């Protein structure tokens, strides 16, 4: 049995607990390790989604959440699209580095329990699991308990995310519907529809009108965070 993890630099490492060295483990140590792995695995509920390459929190090097996880009532009514308003990326290493930086900013500077977004998507189409399905986010003021927030890595004021990234988002949303995390009659919105912000960028926002379920719930109240 192999276990994948990360060191403090985010480098992936693999070690074996069932190799020829396993005799050095006492039964009690093995039980403790097995229990820990089961607990760690249970923190993520994202399931396999057809055509979507999901990157687990362990794979991108996430820090543990602070405090208790707050469950969201599913299925939710809304999906809200964001951009991170930062750098873009086109490969796993670069995207993972950016996602770790966002988590550090959200936790250390903003004082949140975890990275705010439910999912983040890189230019290569990989979907990085943030707070995940089933968990209240910190992405859209007044909508965190009724919506999932999907953020695209980059700034999309004058150009669009890659086709791979947008296709991954559409498949992720459909997966959420198929698996009961999102209502079939959900409404899709940009962050600026719900708050006083330019997010997810002018060019990207305009293109979202062609996506399925765009503004399907009509105009929604806009709240400006204090």
C-alpha positions as CSV (number, residue, x, y, z in Angstrom):
1,X,0.0,0.0,0.0
2,X,1.4,3.4,-1.0
3,X,0.5,6.8,0.6
4,X,1.0,10.0,-1.3
5,X,1.7,13.2,0.6
6,X,3.6,16.6,0.4
7,X,6.4,18.1,2.3
8,X,6.4,21.7,3.3
9,X,7.6,22.9,-0.1
10,X,4.6,21.2,-1.8
11,X,6.8,18.4,-3.3
12,X,4.9,15.2,-3.7
13,X,6.4,12.2,-2.0
14,X,5.3,8.6,-1.8
15,X,6.1,6.1,0.9
16,X,5.0,2.5,1.4
17,X,3.4,1.0,4.5
18,X,3.1,-2.5,3.1
19,X,6.6,-3.0,1.7
20,X,9.1,-5.5,3.0
21,X,9.8,-2.9,5.7
22,X,6.3,-3.2,7.0
23,X,7.4,-5.6,9.7
24,X,8.9,-2.6,11.5
25,X,5.4,-1.2,12.1
26,X,3.7,-2.4,15.2
27,X,0.0,-3.4,14.8
28,X,-1.0,-0.4,16.9
29,X,1.0,2.0,14.8
30,X,-0.5,0.5,11.6
31,X,-4.0,0.9,13.1
32,X,-3.3,4.5,14.0
33,X,-2.0,5.2,10.5
34,X,-4.9,3.5,8.8
35,X,-7.4,5.4,10.9
36,X,-5.7,8.7,10.0
37,X,-5.8,7.9,6.3
38,X,-9.5,7.1,6.5
39,X,-10.1,10.3,8.3
40,X,-8.1,12.4,5.8
41,X,-9.9,10.7,2.9
42,X,-13.3,11.5,4.4
43,X,-12.5,15.2,4.3
44,X,-13.0,15.2,0.5
45,X,-16.3,14.2,-1.0
46,X,-15.6,15.0,-4.6
47,X,-16.4,12.0,-6.7
48,X,-15.2,11.0,-10.2
49,X,-16.7,13.3,-12.8
50,X,-16.7,12.2,-16.4
51,X,-14.2,14.2,-18.5
52,X,-13.0,16.2,-15.5
53,X,-9.4,15.8,-14.1
54,X,-9.9,16.5,-10.4
55,X,-6.9,17.4,-8.3
56,X,-7.3,16.4,-4.7
57,X,-6.3,18.7,-1.8
58,X,-3.5,16.3,-0.9
59,X,-2.2,16.4,-4.5
60,X,-2.0,20.2,-4.6
61,X,-0.5,20.5,-1.1
62,X,-3.4,22.0,0.8
63,X,-3.0,22.9,4.5
64,X,-5.6,21.4,6.9
65,X,-8.7,23.4,7.4
66,X,-9.0,25.4,10.7
67,X,-12.1,24.5,12.8
68,X,-15.1,22.4,11.9
69,X,-16.3,21.9,8.4
70,X,-19.7,23.6,7.9
71,X,-22.0,21.4,5.8
72,X,-24.0,23.0,3.0
73,X,-27.6,22.1,2.4
74,X,-27.8,20.3,-0.9
75,X,-28.7,20.5,-3.7
76,X,-27.9,24.2,-4.0
77,X,-29.7,26.8,-6.2
78,X,-26.8,28.6,-7.6
79,X,-23.4,28.3,-9.2
80,X,-21.3,31.4,-9.1
81,X,-18.3,32.0,-11.4
82,X,-15.2,33.9,-10.3
83,X,-11.7,34.7,-11.5
84,X,-8.8,34.9,-9.0
85,X,-7.7,38.2,-10.5
86,X,-4.1,37.0,-10.5
87,X,-1.7,35.0,-12.7
88,X,-2.7,32.4,-15.1
89,X,-1.2,28.9,-15.3
90,X,-1.0,26.1,-17.9
91,X,0.6,23.2,-16.0
92,X,0.1,21.4,-12.7
93,X,3.1,22.6,-10.9
94,X,2.5,26.3,-11.6
95,X,-1.3,26.0,-10.9
96,X,-0.7,24.1,-7.7
97,X,1.7,26.8,-6.5
98,X,-0.8,29.5,-7.2
99,X,-3.6,27.6,-5.5
100,X,-1.4,27.2,-2.4
101,X,-0.7,30.9,-2.5
102,X,-4.4,31.7,-2.6
103,X,-5.1,29.4,0.4
104,X,-2.3,31.1,2.4
105,X,-3.8,34.5,1.6
106,X,-7.3,33.5,2.5
107,X,-6.2,31.8,5.8
108,X,-3.4,34.0,6.9
109,X,-4.4,37.5,5.6
110,X,-8.2,37.2,5.6
111,X,-8.5,34.9,8.6
112,X,-10.7,32.4,6.9
113,X,-10.8,28.7,7.9
114,X,-9.7,27.5,4.4
115,X,-9.4,28.6,0.8
116,X,-12.7,30.3,0.0
117,X,-13.6,28.7,-3.4
118,X,-15.3,25.4,-3.8
119,X,-13.2,24.6,-6.9
120,X,-10.5,26.3,-8.9
121,X,-9.6,25.7,-12.5
122,X,-6.3,26.1,-14.3
123,X,-5.6,26.8,-17.9
124,X,-4.8,23.2,-18.5
125,X,-8.3,22.2,-17.5
126,X,-7.4,20.6,-14.2
127,X,-9.9,21.2,-11.4
128,X,-8.4,21.8,-8.0
129,X,-10.6,20.8,-5.1
130,X,-11.0,23.7,-2.7
131,X,-13.7,23.5,-0.1
132,X,-15.4,20.8,-2.2
133,X,-19.0,19.6,-2.5
134,X,-20.9,19.6,0.7
135,X,-19.1,22.5,2.3
136,X,-20.1,26.1,2.9
137,X,-17.6,28.3,1.1
138,X,-16.2,31.8,1.5
139,X,-16.5,33.1,-2.1
140,X,-19.6,35.2,-2.4
141,X,-21.0,37.4,0.4
142,X,-24.6,36.3,1.3
143,X,-24.5,33.3,-1.1
144,X,-21.9,31.0,0.5
145,X,-24.5,28.6,2.0
146,X,-26.7,28.4,-1.1
147,X,-24.1,28.3,-3.9
148,X,-20.9,26.7,-5.1
149,X,-18.1,29.1,-6.2
150,X,-16.0,28.0,-9.1
151,X,-12.9,30.2,-9.7
152,X,-10.7,30.4,-12.8
153,X,-7.0,31.0,-12.2
154,X,-6.2,34.2,-13.9
155,X,-7.5,37.7,-14.8
156,X,-10.1,37.8,-17.5
157,X,-10.9,41.4,-18.2
158,X,-9.9,41.5,-21.8
159,X,-9.7,37.8,-22.8
160,X,-11.3,34.5,-22.0
161,X,-10.0,31.5,-20.1
162,X,-8.8,28.6,-22.2
163,X,-11.3,26.3,-23.9
164,X,-10.0,23.5,-21.7
165,X,-10.8,25.4,-18.5
166,X,-14.3,26.5,-19.6
167,X,-15.1,22.9,-20.8
168,X,-13.9,21.5,-17.5
169,X,-16.2,24.0,-15.6
170,X,-19.2,23.0,-17.6
171,X,-18.6,19.3,-17.1
172,X,-18.0,19.9,-13.3
173,X,-21.3,21.7,-13.0
174,X,-23.1,18.9,-14.9
175,X,-21.4,16.4,-12.6
176,X,-22.7,18.3,-9.6
177,X,-26.3,18.2,-11.0
178,X,-26.0,14.5,-11.9
179,X,-24.8,13.6,-8.4
180,X,-27.3,15.7,-6.5
181,X,-25.0,18.5,-5.3
182,X,-26.7,21.1,-7.5
183,X,-30.3,21.5,-8.5
184,X,-31.3,20.6,-12.0
185,X,-32.9,24.0,-12.4
186,X,-29.9,25.9,-10.9
187,X,-29.0,29.4,-11.9
188,X,-25.6,30.4,-13.2
189,X,-24.2,33.8,-12.3
190,X,-21.0,35.8,-12.3
191,X,-19.7,37.1,-9.0
192,X,-20.6,40.7,-10.1
193,X,-24.2,39.7,-10.2
194,X,-24.2,39.0,-6.5
195,X,-21.7,41.6,-5.2
196,X,-19.9,44.9,-5.8
197,X,-17.0,43.6,-7.8
198,X,-15.7,43.4,-11.4
199,X,-15.2,39.6,-11.0
200,X,-15.0,37.4,-13.1
201,X,-13.7,40.1,-15.5
202,X,-15.6,42.0,-18.2
203,X,-14.7,39.7,-21.2
204,X,-15.4,36.5,-19.4
205,X,-18.6,37.8,-17.8
206,X,-20.0,38.7,-21.2
207,X,-19.3,35.3,-22.6
208,X,-21.1,33.5,-19.7
209,X,-24.4,34.6,-21.2
210,X,-24.1,31.7,-23.7
211,X,-23.7,29.1,-20.9
212,X,-26.5,26.8,-19.9
213,X,-28.8,28.2,-17.1
214,X,-27.4,31.7,-17.3
215,X,-29.5,33.9,-15.0
216,X,-32.1,31.1,-14.8
217,X,-33.3,32.4,-11.5
218,X,-33.7,35.9,-12.7
219,X,-32.0,38.9,-11.2
220,X,-30.6,38.1,-7.8
221,X,-30.0,40.6,-4.9
222,X,-26.5,42.2,-4.9
223,X,-24.7,42.6,-1.6
224,X,-21.7,44.6,-0.9
225,X,-19.5,43.1,1.8
226,X,-18.8,45.4,4.7
